[in-house]
Amino acid sequence: MATTTRGSPAARVPPTTTGASTGAAATAATGARTGPLPRPQRQAAILRAAAEAFARSGYAGTSMEAIAAEAGITKLIVYRHFDTKEDLYRAVLQRVFDRLADEFIAGIAAGPDDPGVGARSMLTAAREDPAGFRLLWRHAAREPRFAAYAAELRERAVDASRMLLGGLVAPPLREWAAHAVVGFLVEATLEWLEHGDPARDETFVRLTTDATVAMVAAWIDATPGPEAPGP
């Protein structure tokens, strides 16, 4: 039976390296292959093609035929990997989130005190799969069928923010601050995809990190007291 990714966001989808979404481009990236792609590479190519199609036309406006055409394969091959279009959409979201989480965890392990891990992880995932990143952080929340799933993934990102801010920001501000950091990093990355120069990605990381550090410093200094009485 086809491989699916139904269920909770714990399901994992094999990552792939940066490259074009079509099956032909994926084949070219692996060298001069004349036979079928290995299953993980084929699945990754389908997911990248699906992200492009969904981000362009929305869930309702995208057919499995359109995804197959985007990937340069037949619809039958798509169904060998994913039972339904809904499974495929969820797999795209999960794959991008998993890539972001892997990058973040590796960054923390390599430099626990590096304040740029968040911005760099976001941009790495976004550059590797721009359409998938937009789908996860912008479009999915507007799709009634996937809004709750997207919110669940976002909440996991906020959990990481809570953990990092736990010993820094006072409890009355901590929950707001955790959401604010994630919101800022996501929106900054989305806007950089639209308007930023890839050649200046390190500038993005530096500026976004400096802004995040400044925000957190302001929140650390703020000791919430009682609200001032009204007039």
N, C-alpha and C positions, 0 to 999 in steps of 0.2 A: 504494500500500500504506500501511497505517497507520504513523504516526510512532511510533517506539519509542525507548527509552533504554537498550538493552542495552549490556553491556560495562563498561568501566572507569568510575570516578567522574569522569573528565574530561568525560563527556557533560554538556551544559548543557541546562537546561529554562528557558523564559522565565519571569522573575519576574512577580509581580503585586502590586498594592497591597492593603492591608488591606481585608477585606470578608467578607461571608457566603460560605459554601461553595456554596450552591445556584446553579444556572444562573439562576433568576429574580432572585436577589439580585445576581448579577454583572451581569445586564442592567440592573437598576435603577441600579447604581453608575455605569454608563456613560451614563446619560441615558435618554431615551424612545426606545429602539431598538425597531423592529418587525420587523426582519429578523434573520437568524442572526448570532451573535457572530463577530467575526474569529477566525481559527484560534488565535492565541496566547492570546486571552482565554478562548476555550472550553477550551483545554487547561489553562489555569491554574485555571479553575473546576472541572474534573474532578479535578485534582490535590488541590485543597482539599477537595472532597467525599470523595475516596478517603482522605485523611488522617483525616478525621472517622470514616469507616466502619471503617477498619483499626484506629485507636486504640480504638474502642469494642468491636469484636468480634474482633479478631485477624485474621491472614491467612487461616487456614483457615475461620473463621466468617464471612467476608465474600465475597459473590458479586459478580460484575460487575453483576448486576441490582440489588443493594443500592446499589452505587456510583452507578449510573445514577439510581436513585430519589433518592438523597441530593443529586445534582446537578440533579434536575428535568428530566432528559432521557431518551432511550431508550437501551437497551443498544447498539443499532447505532451511535449517535453515539460512545459510549465506544470501541467497536472501531475507529472511523475514526481515532482518535488513538493507541490503544495496542493492540498485537496480543494481549497476554496480561495476566492479573492480576499476574503476576510483574513484567513490564515496568512496570506501573503503580506497584507498591509501590516498586520501585527508583527510579522517577522522583520519587516523593514525597520519598524520602530525599535524593536528589541535589539537588532543588530547594531544600530547606531548607538543606542544607550550602552550596550556592552562594550563597544569600542571606546567610548568616552570613559566608562568606569575603569577599564583596563589601563588606559593611559594615565588616569588620575592616580590609581593605586601604584603603578610603576613610578610615577613622579614622586609620590609621597615616600616610597621606599628608598628612592635614590637621594632625595633631599628633603627630609621632614620639615626643615625650616625654610624651604624655598617658597616665598609668597606668590611666585608666578605659576605654580602648578595648575591652578584653576583655569587661568586664561590660556595657558599653553595646551592643556588637555582639550578644552573646548575648541580651540582653533585647529588642532590636529585632527580631531574627529570631523570637523566641518570641512576642512580642505580635502580629506579623503573621500567624503561622500556629501557634497553640498546639498543635493536634492533630499537625501535621507535626513540630513540635519534639519533642513527647513521643515520637512514633514513632521519630524518629532516635536520640534519646539514651536512651530507656528501653525501648521495646517491641522494636525491631528486633534488639537483642542477644539477646533471648529466643526469636527465631524461627530455628529451625535453618537454614532456607533463606537467611536474610539476615544471620546473625550475622557471617560473615566480611566481608561487604560493609560492614556497620556498623562493624566493627573497622577496616577500611581507611580509612573516612572519619574515624574518631576519631584514627587515627594521623596523618592529615594535620593535624589540629588540634594534636596533640602536637608535630609538626614545627615549627609556628609558635612554640609555647612554647619548644622547644629553642633556636630562633634568638634569641628575646628574652632568654633566660636565659644564653646562651652565654658572655658576657663577665662575668657576675655571680656565678654559682654554681660552686663548685669541681667538677671532673669527678667525684669520687666520689659527689656528691649530685645532679649535674645531671639525670641520667635520671629519677630518682625525682621531683625537683622539677618537671620538665616535665610528667610525668603528673599530679602532684598539683595543679598549677595548673588544668589542664583539668578534672580531676575536680571540684575545688571550684567552679569557675565554672558547670559544667553542673548540678551538684546544687543550687547556690544558686538558679540560674534556674528550675529545675523546681519547687523548693519555693515560690519566689515566685509562680509561676503558680498554684499551689494555694492559697496562704495570703496573698499580698500584695495590697495595695490599689493598683490601677493609678494612682490619683491620687498615689501616693507612689513612683512608679517612680524618680524622681531620688534619693530616699533610698536605694533599693536599690542604685543605681549607686554612690553615695558610700560606703555601708557595705561593700559587697562589694569595692570598690576599696581602701578602707582596710585591710580584712582581707588582701587579696592582697599589698599593699605590705608589711604587717607580716610576713607569712610569708616573703616574699622577703628582707627585711632580716635576718630571723633566719638564713636559710640562707646569706646572704653572710657574716655574722659567724662562722658555724660553719666552723672549719677542721678537717676530719676528721683525727684522728691514729690511731695504732694502737689496736686494741681492747684494753681492759683485760683482763688475764689472769683467767681464771675462778678459782673457789675451789680 
